[in-house]
Amino acid sequence: MTTTKPKPPEPSHRHGPSDASAAPWPPVAYAGTLARFGIAALLVATLLAPADSTAVEQGSATYLSLLTLPLAIAAFFYWPAGPTQGRRTELLLLALVVWVGLATWSVAGRGNLRFAVNEFWVWLGCLAAYASARRAIVTTAQKQCLTIVLLASLTTLAIHAIHQKYVSIPASIEQYRQDPEGQLRLAGLDAPAGSALRYQYEGRLFAAESMATFSLSTSAAVILFMGLTIAGGMVLWRRKLQLTQLQTGAAAVATAMLAWGILTTGSRIVLILSIAGAIAMLVCRFVGGVWLKAPLRSAEDSEAEPTFAKRKATLVPMLAVACALGGTCLGAAITHSPALLAKFPLSVQFRFQYWASSFRMLADHRWFGAGPGNFQSTYPRFKAASMSEMIADPHNFLLESATAAGLPVGILCMAILWSLAAGWSRSNQGEHSSEPAMDGEGLSRRSQAAAGGRCDWAICGGALLSVATVWFLGPWFGVAPDIEPYLISIPLAATFVYFMAGWFGTDVNWEAIAWPGCFAVLAALLFSGGWTTPGIAIPLWVLIGAISSRQLPAEANARTPRQLSLLAGLGLLALFCVTTLTPVTQTLALTQNARDRIATGDASSAIEMLRQATEADRWDAAPAMQLESVLTSALMQQQPTAAVRQQWQQAKEEVLRRDPSNPRAWQQLAESQLRIYHRWGDRQDLQAALESNENALRLDPTSIQIAAQVAVLAAASGDSPRAEAAWQQAEQLAKVNQNLESDWNLLTILPATGSTDGQAFIERLTVQQAWANRKAGSPVEND
């Protein structure tokens, strides 16, 4: 007689360590531990040393893929299939990244391919971060530990922003007042007194807006908004989350620090969203419970009649996508009716103008967009004439995605929003399906798993290693931390983690406070940039991935086809090294050595190193541009031979081959050509400078500066009708654009004539002075 063994129950994702972590093959368990270690290290690194969108294009976020790809390999080796929950979002993200890859290669021959490839790896890194967190962060204790590490890091950023507001920025203002030229040199800016660039620099400096570790104050505000929402939710729902009084007090202090940090950034959009979010959370806390318990009709009459809580599972995704579509239709309407902007406040007006120009760009590049990383070089062709500011992105993550890789990516983003909203609805529906038991004091009783809950050493170890790396190795990589605020913030963050350690493992609906933090970031990104900023994107997708890990079958670590995922990950890592890591690092090293040689006066060695840098990375236009600049200086010093002039011409052609649609590249090459004309007086150089400026004006038709430069060069070359047309264009642009940055007394250009002794560069003159010379009837040079 045989007996059948009872089937063991499936492990719960809420109760203690999962059976999946007790793998029969040790490398599998080690892979999961390594993935959690890498996720925490990546999360903290992107917050302490983030790169903004323009730095990402130039290769400053190369470390991102260097961390995401190995941890993705470890996570897929640990659990190739992943949990059922969140798989639809992962497939949508995969489709999105594949299309971004196609858009990347479509840039070849029409834009800057190096910028496109660098940004593509950031998109892939976000997918890797999401998929890794979904596979490696599986138990409630691990999720709670990750949340507390994230909150501690964001509180550190908030204290850093507060320190900047009241200590660092006032000190910088005082230093600038004492030595403005020295401070501009330290910032790497060539901004003469009275120029528009110096005005912009001073405007940002004296605005005293905190940025923490970010390059833009709005980016810092967006990620602090995530922490504010999560910490505030912990305080409001402390009973459901089973927080003690000390833990509630720690969360309240973190909430206050994060709110103060947002105030110091001066971001009006995030401030308004923070106030709206606080009101919404208070309503949900004190009023929403009554609404959710009240059925639309009496549940006693019919069990088939849904309650509001059940209907919300369907209504919320529909509402989210409806808002996205409504915003798209409103933007399209404003594109065709600019008069509507007069009814909006100034800050909102600017954003609608950004969006209107972005819609025009999207209409011209429907399928593959401008290409990842090529928004800045394409946007001037579609920019409104009334706007003087050059933006790096459309300040809306849906439009940023669409303009980067085409309309299909925009549609996929809305589908991902639908998927995330559906996941949030399912989480809320599960929350209201049962009420937690309450003790005599009104606090939820801790589950039996609470006794076994403990801090995950891999997550905490990865976070500590990342902090130590930034502290001790950051100066070597050029990201040295500001020590003074960290001496205050790190002890407070450690104290916060210590108080919250007893929360790990409690049987609570953890997702209820994590989902609002994710949607807070997405709401802020509807009105600001930062969608491809690692310091925003990585925390967002790591948190979403951790939320999506809900079901863990007992056979998760049984024999599964891990070889395919391992080979695919190693192949991607090899592709990354060939296309990005090796050429970018070699080029950076060679260009840095070339700058050192230029500083010592060894121009010949610098030219050779820049030539090697140009060959090391066949997609990057920056080393070719630097080579052209050094060769221009060499041509200014001595009579150009045919060989040297040919090298200079080849460097110019190489710049245009690698970045043909960038008006700034054409403008800089035209300036070099004009300086050579100033030195040696060859009329062909004057004509070449005019042609380059006309190409720049074609790519940036709203630039007053380029239009005035074309007018001056056309007059000097004897083309009076072209000069008159260019001056009329500059006049019309000045009438439409009333911003101070477009003042003719702030915009500078190069004259068409000047000294030819070669001892000094020709001094610039303002557009107003050039206009006065034209009115005075300055003589026109003829052959």
C-alpha positions in Angstrom: 0.0 0.0 0.0 1.5 3.3 -1.1 1.0 6.6 0.5 1.0 9.9 -1.3 3.0 12.7 0.2 1.1 15.9 0.6 2.1 18.6 -1.8 4.1 21.3 0.0 2.5 24.7 0.0 3.8 27.4 -2.3 6.0 29.9 -0.5 4.5 33.3 0.1 6.3 36.4 -1.1 5.3 38.0 2.2 6.4 35.4 4.8 10.1 35.1 5.5 12.8 33.9 3.1 11.6 32.2 0.0 12.3 28.6 -1.0 13.8 30.0 -4.2 16.7 31.4 -2.3 17.6 28.0 -1.0 18.8 26.7 -4.3 20.2 23.2 -4.6 23.0 24.5 -6.8 25.1 27.1 -4.9 26.0 29.4 -7.9 22.3 30.1 -8.4 21.8 31.4 -4.8 25.0 33.3 -5.1 23.7 34.9 -8.4 20.6 36.2 -6.6 22.7 37.6 -3.8 25.1 39.2 -6.3 22.2 40.7 -8.2 20.7 42.3 -5.0 24.2 43.6 -4.1 24.6 45.2 -7.6 21.1 46.7 -7.6 21.7 48.5 -4.3 25.1 49.7 -5.4 23.7 50.9 -8.7 20.8 52.7 -7.0 23.0 54.6 -4.6 25.7 55.4 -7.3 23.2 57.0 -9.6 21.9 59.2 -6.8 25.3 60.3 -5.5 27.0 60.7 -9.0 24.2 61.2 -11.5 24.7 62.4 -15.1 22.2 64.7 -16.8 20.8 64.1 -20.3 23.5 66.0 -22.1 26.2 64.3 -20.1 24.7 61.0 -21.0 24.9 61.8 -24.7 28.6 62.6 -24.3 29.4 59.3 -22.5 29.4 60.3 -18.8 26.9 57.5 -18.0 29.1 54.7 -19.4 29.4 53.4 -15.9 25.7 52.8 -15.9 25.7 50.0 -18.5 28.9 48.7 -17.0 26.9 48.0 -13.8 23.5 47.2 -15.2 24.5 44.5 -17.7 26.5 42.3 -15.2 23.7 42.5 -12.6 21.1 41.7 -15.2 23.2 38.6 -16.1 23.3 37.6 -12.5 19.5 38.2 -12.0 18.6 36.2 -15.1 20.9 33.4 -14.1 19.1 33.3 -10.7 15.6 33.3 -12.2 15.4 33.3 -16.0 11.6 33.4 -16.4 10.9 35.9 -13.6 7.6 36.2 -11.7 4.3 36.3 -13.5 3.5 39.7 -12.2 5.1 42.5 -14.2 5.9 40.3 -17.3 3.6 42.3 -19.5 5.5 45.5 -18.6 8.8 43.8 -19.2 7.7 42.7 -22.7 6.5 46.2 -23.5 9.8 47.7 -22.3 11.7 45.1 -24.4 9.7 46.1 -27.5 10.4 49.8 -26.7 14.2 49.2 -26.3 14.3 47.2 -29.6 12.6 50.1 -31.4 15.0 52.6 -29.8 17.8 50.4 -31.1 16.4 50.7 -34.6 16.1 54.5 -34.2 19.7 54.6 -33.1 21.1 53.1 -36.2 18.8 55.3 -38.3 20.9 58.2 -37.1 23.9 57.1 -39.1 24.6 59.6 -41.9 22.0 62.2 -40.6 23.1 62.9 -37.0 25.5 62.2 -34.2 25.7 58.4 -34.0 27.9 58.5 -30.9 25.3 60.5 -28.9 22.6 58.0 -30.1 24.6 54.9 -29.1 25.5 56.4 -25.7 21.8 57.1 -24.9 20.6 53.8 -26.3 22.6 52.0 -23.6 20.8 54.1 -21.0 17.5 52.9 -22.3 18.7 49.3 -22.2 20.1 49.9 -18.7 16.7 51.0 -17.5 15.2 47.7 -18.9 18.0 45.7 -17.2 17.4 47.5 -13.9 13.7 46.7 -14.0 14.1 43.1 -15.0 16.9 42.5 -12.4 14.9 44.0 -9.5 11.8 41.9 -10.6 13.9 38.7 -10.3 16.2 39.4 -7.4 14.0 41.4 -5.0 11.5 38.8 -4.1 10.7 38.8 -0.4 8.9 41.4 1.6 11.9 41.9 3.8 14.1 42.5 0.8 11.6 45.0 -0.7 11.3 46.9 2.6 15.1 47.0 2.9 15.5 48.4 -0.6 12.8 51.1 0.2 14.6 52.2 3.3 18.0 52.3 1.5 16.3 54.5 -1.2 14.7 56.8 1.4 17.9 57.1 3.3 19.8 58.1 0.1 17.1 60.6 -0.9 17.2 62.1 2.6 20.9 62.5 2.1 20.3 64.4 -1.1 17.7 66.6 0.6 20.2 67.6 3.3 22.8 68.2 0.5 20.3 70.6 -1.2 19.6 72.4 2.0 23.3 72.8 2.7 23.8 74.2 -0.8 21.0 76.7 -0.3 22.3 78.2 2.9 26.1 77.5 2.7 27.6 76.5 -0.6 25.7 78.8 -3.0 26.2 82.0 -0.9 29.9 81.2 -0.7 30.0 80.7 -4.5 28.3 84.0 -5.1 30.8 85.8 -2.9 33.7 84.2 -4.7 32.2 85.2 -8.1 31.8 88.8 -7.0 35.5 88.9 -5.9 36.9 87.2 -9.0 34.3 86.7 -11.8 36.9 85.8 -14.5 38.6 83.2 -12.4 35.3 81.5 -11.5 34.3 81.4 -15.2 37.6 79.8 -16.1 37.0 77.2 -13.4 33.6 76.5 -14.9 35.2 76.1 -18.4 33.2 79.0 -19.9 34.4 81.7 -22.3 31.8 84.4 -21.4 33.1 87.9 -22.0 31.6 90.7 -20.0 28.2 91.8 -21.4 27.7 88.5 -23.4 24.5 86.5 -23.3 26.4 83.5 -21.9 27.7 85.4 -18.9 24.2 86.7 -18.3 22.8 83.2 -18.3 25.6 82.0 -16.0 24.9 84.8 -13.5 21.2 84.3 -13.7 21.6 80.7 -12.6 24.1 81.5 -10.0 22.2 84.3 -8.3 18.9 82.4 -8.5 20.4 80.3 -5.7 18.6 77.1 -6.7 19.9 74.0 -5.1 20.7 71.0 -7.3 22.2 68.5 -4.8 24.3 66.1 -6.9 22.4 66.8 -10.1 23.2 69.3 -12.8 19.7 70.8 -12.8 17.5 71.9 -9.9 14.4 70.4 -11.4 16.0 66.9 -11.7 16.8 67.0 -8.0 13.3 68.1 -7.2 11.7 65.3 -9.2 13.6 62.5 -7.4 13.1 64.1 -4.0 9.3 64.2 -4.8 9.5 60.4 -5.0 11.0 60.2 -1.5 8.5 62.7 -0.1 5.5 60.7 -1.4 6.8 57.4 0.1 7.9 58.9 3.4 4.7 60.8 3.8 2.7 57.7 3.0 4.5 55.8 5.7 3.5 58.5 8.2 -0.1 58.6 7.1 -0.6 54.8 6.9 1.6 54.0 9.9 -0.9 51.6 11.4 -1.5 49.5 8.3 2.3 49.4 7.8 2.7 48.4 11.4 5.3 51.1 12.3 6.3 51.8 15.9 6.3 55.3 17.3 10.1 55.6 16.8 9.8 54.4 13.2 6.9 56.8 12.6 9.0 59.6 14.0 12.0 58.7 11.8 9.7 58.7 8.7 8.2 62.1 9.8 11.8 63.6 10.0 12.6 62.2 6.6 9.4 63.7 5.2 10.3 67.1 6.6 13.8 67.0 5.2 12.6 66.0 1.8 9.9 68.7 1.7 12.5 71.3 2.7 14.9 70.0 0.0 12.2 70.4 -2.6 11.6 74.0 -1.5 15.3 74.9 -1.9 15.4 73.7 -5.5 12.9 76.4 -6.5 11.1 74.1 -8.9 7.6 75.5 -9.3 6.2 72.5 -11.1 7.4 70.0 -8.5 6.3 72.3 -5.7 2.8 72.5 -7.1 2.7 68.7 -7.6 3.9 68.2 -4.1 1.1 70.3 -2.7 -1.5 68.5 -4.9 0.0 65.1 -3.9 -0.2 66.0 -0.2 -3.8 67.0 -0.5 -4.7 63.8 -2.4 -2.9 61.7 0.2 -4.8 63.4 3.0 -8.1 62.9 1.3 -7.4 59.2 0.6 -6.3 58.8 4.2 -9.1 60.4 6.1 -12.0 60.4 3.5 -11.1 57.8 1.0 -11.7 54.9 3.4 -15.4 55.9 3.7 -15.7 56.0 -0.1 -14.0 52.7 -0.6 -16.2 50.9 1.9 -19.4 52.3 0.5 -20.8 50.3 -2.4 -22.3 52.0 -5.4 -25.3 49.9 -4.7 -26.2 47.8 -1.7 -23.9 44.7 -1.8 -26.6 42.9 0.2 -29.1 43.1 -2.7 -26.8 41.5 -5.2 -23.3 40.1 -5.0 -22.8 40.9 -8.7 -23.0 44.6 -8.2 -19.4 46.0 -7.9 -18.2 48.3 -5.2 -16.2 51.4 -5.9 -13.0 49.5 -4.9 -13.6 46.9 -7.5 -14.6 49.4 -10.2 -11.4 51.3 -9.4 -9.3 48.4 -10.8 -10.8 49.2 -14.2 -11.2 52.9 -13.9 -7.7 53.9 -12.9 -5.9 52.5 -16.0 -8.6 54.1 -18.3 -8.2 57.4 -16.4 -4.4 57.3 -16.7 -4.4 56.7 -20.5 -7.2 59.2 -21.0 -5.1 61.9 -19.3 -2.2 61.1 -21.5 -4.3 61.2 -24.6 -6.0 64.4 -23.4 -2.6 66.1 -22.9 -1.6 65.0 -26.4 -4.7 66.4 -27.9 -4.3 69.7 -26.0 -0.7 70.0 -27.2 -1.8 69.4 -30.8 -4.5 72.0 -30.4 -2.0 74.6 -29.1 0.4 73.7 -32.0 -2.2 75.1 -34.3 -3.5 77.8 -32.0 -0.6 79.6 -30.3 -3.0 82.3 -29.1 -4.2 79.9 -26.4 -0.8 80.4 -24.6 -1.8 83.9 -23.6 -4.1 82.4 -20.9 -1.4 80.4 -19.2 1.2 81.5 -16.6 4.7 82.1 -18.0 6.2 78.8 -16.9 3.4 76.8 -18.3 3.5 78.9 -21.5 7.1 78.0 -22.0 6.3 74.3 -21.7 3.5 74.4 -24.2 5.8 76.2 -26.6 8.3 73.4 -26.1 5.6 70.8 -26.7 4.3 72.6 -29.8 7.8 72.7 -31.3 8.3 69.0 -30.4 5.1 68.1 -32.1 6.3 69.8 -35.2 9.5 67.8 -35.0 7.6 64.6 -34.5 5.4 65.3 -37.5 8.6 65.5 -39.6 10.2 62.4 -38.0 7.3 60.1 -37.4 8.9 56.7 -37.4 12.4 57.0 -35.8 12.3 60.5 -34.4 15.4 62.7 -34.3 17.3 59.8 -32.9 18.4 59.2 -29.3 20.7 62.0 -28.1 20.0 64.2 -31.1 17.1 66.3 -29.9 19.3 69.4 -29.2 20.7 69.5 -32.7 17.3 68.9 -34.4 15.1 71.1 -32.2 16.4 74.5 -33.5 14.8 73.8 -36.9 11.3 73.6 -35.3 11.8 76.0 -32.4 9.3 78.9 -32.0 10.8 82.2 -33.0 9.7 83.7 -29.7 11.8 81.3 -27.7 15.5 82.1 -27.0 16.2 79.2 -24.7 17.8 76.1 -26.1 16.3 73.1 -24.3 17.8 69.6 -24.0 14.5 67.8 -24.0 10.7 68.6 -24.5 10.1 68.6 -20.7 7.6 65.7 -21.1 8.7 62.1 -21.0 6.1 61.0 -23.5 7.2 63.6 -26.0 10.8 63.0 -25.2 10.4 59.3 -26.0 8.5 60.0 -29.2 10.9 62.7 -30.5 13.9 60.4 -29.7 12.7 57.3 -31.4 9.4 58.0 -33.2 5.7 57.7 -32.7 5.8 53.9 -32.0 7.9 54.5 -28.9 5.4 57.1 -27.7 2.6 54.6 -28.1 4.6 52.0 -26.3 5.2 54.4 -23.4 1.4 54.9 -23.0 0.9 51.2 -23.1 3.5 50.9 -20.3 1.6 53.5 -18.3 -1.5 51.4 -18.8 0.3 48.3 -17.5 1.7 50.1 -14.5 -1.7 51.6 -13.6 -3.3 48.2 -13.9 -0.7 46.8 -11.5 -1.4 49.6 -9.0 -5.1 48.9 -9.3 -4.7 45.2 -8.6 -2.5 46.0 -5.6 -5.2 48.3 -4.2 -8.0 45.9 -4.9 -6.1 43.2 -3.0 -5.6 45.7 -0.1 -9.3 46.3 0.3 -10.3 42.7 -0.1 -9.5 42.1 3.6 -9.2 44.2 6.7 -6.1 43.8 8.9 -6.7 42.6 12.5 -6.4 45.3 15.1 -5.3 45.0 18.7 -6.6 46.9 21.7 -4.4 49.9 21.1 -5.5 50.2 17.5 -2.2 49.0 16.0 -2.0 46.1 13.5 -0.5 43.0 15.0 2.8 41.9 13.5 2.8 38.6 11.7 4.7 35.6 12.7 7.2 36.3 9.9 8.2 39.5 11.6 10.4 37.6 14.0 12.4 36.3 11.1 12.6 39.6 9.2 16.0 41.0 9.0 18.0 43.5 7.0 19.3 41.9 3.7 23.1 42.1 4.0 23.5 42.1 0.2 21.4 45.3 -0.3 23.0 47.1 2.6 26.4 46.0 1.6 26.0 47.2 -1.9 24.7 50.6 -0.7 27.7 51.0 1.7 30.2 49.9 -1.0 28.7 52.5 -3.4 29.0 55.3 -0.9 32.6 54.3 -0.1 33.4 54.2 -3.8 32.1 57.6 -4.5 33.9 59.0 -1.5 37.3 57.5 -2.1 37.4 56.9 -5.9 35.1 59.7 -7.0 37.9 62.3 -7.2 39.7 60.1 -9.6 36.7 59.9 -11.9 35.9 63.6 -11.6 32.9 63.3 -9.3 34.4 64.3 -6.0 31.7 64.6 -3.3 31.0 67.7 -1.2 32.3 66.4 2.1 30.7 68.9 4.5 27.0 68.1 3.8 27.7 64.4 3.9 29.2 64.7 7.4 25.7 65.7 8.5 23.5 63.6 6.2 25.2 60.2 6.4 24.9 59.9 10.2 21.3 60.9 10.0 20.7 58.4 7.1 22.4 55.6 9.2 20.2 56.5 12.2 17.1 56.3 10.0 18.1 52.8 8.7 18.7 51.7 12.3 15.3 52.7 13.5 13.5 51.2 10.5 15.4 47.8 10.7 12.7 46.3 12.9 10.1 46.9 10.2 11.7 44.4 7.8 9.6 41.2 7.5 6.3 42.6 8.8 3.3 41.3 6.9 2.1 44.5 5.3 0.9 45.7 1.9 4.3 47.2 1.0 3.2 48.1 -2.5 0.6 50.6 -1.2 3.3 53.2 -0.4 5.7 52.3 -3.2 3.3 52.8 -6.1 2.5 56.4 -5.3 6.2 57.2 -5.3 6.6 55.8 -8.8 3.6 57.7 -10.1 4.8 60.9 -8.4 8.0 60.7 -10.6 6.0 60.0 -13.7 3.6 62.9 -13.0 6.6 65.3 -12.5 8.2 64.0 -15.7 5.1 65.1 -17.6 6.2 68.7 -17.0 10.0 68.4 -16.7 13.0 66.7 -18.1 15.0 63.9 -16.7 13.5 60.8 -18.4 17.0 59.6 -19.5 18.9 61.0 -16.4 20.3 57.9 -14.6 19.7 59.5 -11.2 15.9 59.6 -11.9 15.4 56.7 -14.3 17.3 54.0 -12.4 15.6 54.5 -9.0 12.2 54.7 -10.8 12.6 51.4 -12.6 14.3 49.6 -9.8 11.4 50.4 -7.5 8.8 49.4 -10.1 10.7 46.1 -10.7 10.7 45.4 -7.0 6.9 46.1 -6.8 6.3 43.8 -9.7 7.9 40.8 -8.0 4.9 39.2 -6.3 4.6 35.5 -7.1 7.5 33.2 -6.6 6.7 29.5 -7.5 8.5 26.8 -5.5 10.2 25.5 -8.6 11.7 28.9 -9.5 15.3 27.6 -9.0 14.8 24.2 -10.5 16.5 23.2 -13.7 15.6 26.0 -16.2 17.3 27.0 -19.4 19.8 29.5 -17.9 22.3 29.0 -20.7 20.4 31.1 -23.2 20.0 34.1 -20.9 23.7 33.8 -19.9 24.9 33.8 -23.5 22.6 36.7 -24.4 23.8 38.8 -21.5 27.5 38.1 -22.3 26.8 39.0 -25.9 25.3 42.3 -24.9 28.2 43.0 -22.6 30.7 42.3 -25.4 28.7 44.5 -27.8 28.7 47.3 -25.2 32.5 47.0 -24.7 33.1 47.2 -28.5 30.7 50.0 -29.4 30.9 52.2 -26.3 33.3 51.3 -23.4 36.5 50.8 -25.3 36.2 53.8 -27.8 34.8 56.2 -25.2 37.5 55.5 -22.6 40.3 55.6 -25.2 39.1 58.8 -26.6 38.7 60.5 -23.2 42.2 59.4 -22.2 43.8 60.7 -25.5 41.9 64.0 -25.5 42.9 64.6 -21.9 46.6 63.9 -22.7 46.2 66.3 -25.7 44.9 69.1 -23.5 47.9 68.6 -21.2 50.2 68.8 -24.1 48.5 72.0 -25.3 48.9 73.5 -21.9 52.7 72.9 -22.1 52.9 74.3 -25.6 53.6 71.0 -27.4 51.1 71.5 -30.2 52.6 68.8 -32.6 52.1 66.0 -30.0 48.6 67.3 -29.2 47.7 67.1 -32.9 49.0 63.5 -33.1 47.0 62.5 -30.0 43.8 64.1 -31.2 44.3 62.3 -34.6 44.5 59.0 -32.6 41.5 59.9 -30.6 39.6 60.6 -33.8 40.5 57.2 -35.2 39.8 55.5 -31.8 36.1 56.5 -32.0 34.8 56.7 -35.5 31.4 58.0 -34.4 32.3 60.8 -32.0 32.6 64.3 -33.5 34.2 65.9 -30.4 37.9 64.8 -31.0 37.6 65.8 -34.6 36.3 69.2 -33.5 39.2 69.6 -31.1 41.6 68.6 -33.8 40.2 71.2 -36.1 40.5 73.8 -33.4 44.2 73.0 -32.7 45.0 73.0 -36.4 43.3 76.4 -36.7 45.6 77.8 -34.0 48.6 76.3 -35.9 47.5 77.9 -39.1 47.2 81.3 -37.3 50.9 81.1 -36.2 52.6 80.3 -39.5 52.0 80.5 -43.2 49.9 77.5 -44.1 51.5 74.9 -46.3 49.4 72.7 -48.6 49.9 69.7 -46.3 48.8 71.5 -43.1 45.8 73.1 -44.9 44.8 69.7 -46.2 44.9 68.3 -42.7 42.7 71.1 -41.5 40.2 70.6 -44.3 40.1 66.9 -43.6 39.3 67.6 -39.9 36.5 69.9 -40.9 35.0 67.3 -43.2 35.3 64.7 -40.5 33.3 66.8 -38.1 30.6 67.4 -40.6 30.5 63.7 -41.6 30.0 62.7 -37.9 27.6 65.5 -37.0 26.0 66.9 -40.1 22.8 68.3 -38.6 24.2 70.2 -35.7 24.0 74.0 -36.3 26.6 74.6 -33.5 29.1 72.5 -35.4 28.6 74.5 -38.6 28.8 77.8 -36.6 32.1 76.8 -34.9 33.6 75.7 -38.2 32.5 79.0 -39.8 34.2 80.9 -37.0 37.5 79.0 -37.5 37.3 79.7 -41.3 36.7 83.4 -40.6 39.7 83.7 -38.2 41.9 82.1 -40.9 40.6 84.8 -43.3 41.4 87.5 -40.7 45.0 86.2 -40.5 45.9 85.6 -44.2 43.2 87.5 -46.2 42.3 84.7 -48.6 38.8 85.5 -50.0 38.0 81.9 -50.4 38.1 81.5 -46.6 35.6 84.4 -46.3 33.3 82.7 -48.8 33.6 79.4 -47.0 32.8 81.0 -43.7 29.7 82.6 -45.3 28.5 79.2 -46.7 29.0 77.5 -43.3 27.1 80.2 -41.5 24.3 79.9 -44.0 24.1 76.2 -43.4 24.0 76.9 -39.7 21.1 79.4 -40.3 19.3 76.8 -42.3 19.5 74.4 -39.4 18.7 77.1 -36.8 16.4 79.6 -38.6 15.4 81.4 -35.4 19.0 82.4 -34.3 19.5 86.2 -34.3 23.2 85.8 -33.8 23.7 83.5 -36.8 21.4 85.7 -39.0 23.5 88.8 -38.1 26.7 87.0 -38.8 25.5 86.0 -42.2 24.5 89.6 -42.9 28.0 90.9 -42.0 29.8 88.2 -44.0 27.5 88.7 -47.0 28.1 92.4 -47.0 31.9 91.9 -46.8 31.8 89.5 -49.8 29.8 92.0 -51.8 26.4 90.2 -51.8 24.3 93.2 -50.7 20.9 91.6 -51.4 21.8 88.6 -49.2 23.1 90.9 -46.5 19.9 92.9 -46.5 17.7 89.8 -46.4 19.7 88.5 -43.4 19.4 91.8 -41.5 15.6 91.8 -42.1 15.4 88.3 -40.8 17.4 89.3 -37.7 15.0 92.3 -37.2 11.9 90.2 -37.5 13.3 87.6 -35.0 14.2 90.4 -32.5 10.6 91.8 -32.7 9.1 88.4 -32.0 11.5 87.4 -29.3 11.3 89.8 -26.4 13.5 87.8 -24.0 16.5 89.6 -22.5 18.9 86.9 -23.8 18.0 88.1 -27.4 19.0 91.7 -26.7 21.3 92.9 -29.5 23.7 94.4 -26.9 24.2 90.9 -25.4 24.7 88.9 -28.6 28.2 89.0 -30.1 29.5 88.1 -33.6 32.9 88.4 -35.4 33.6 91.3 -37.7 34.4 90.5 -41.3 37.6 92.6 -41.2 40.3 93.1 -38.7 44.0 92.9 -37.9 46.1 90.3 -39.8 49.2 90.4 -37.7 48.4 87.0 -36.1 49.3 88.1 -32.6 45.8 88.2 -31.2 42.3 87.0 -32.1 39.9 89.5 -33.5 37.7 91.1 -30.8 34.0 90.4 -31.0 31.5 93.1 -31.5 27.8 93.1 -30.5 25.1 92.7 -33.0 24.0 96.3 -32.1 27.4 97.6 -33.1 27.3 95.6 -36.4 23.9 97.1 -37.1 25.2 100.6 -36.4 28.1 100.0 -38.8 25.8 98.8 -41.4 23.6 101.9 -41.0 26.7 104.1 -41.2 27.6 102.6 -44.5 30.8 100.8 -43.7 32.9 100.1 -46.8 32.5 96.7 -48.5 35.7 94.9 -49.4 36.1 93.8 -53.0 38.7 91.7 -54.7 
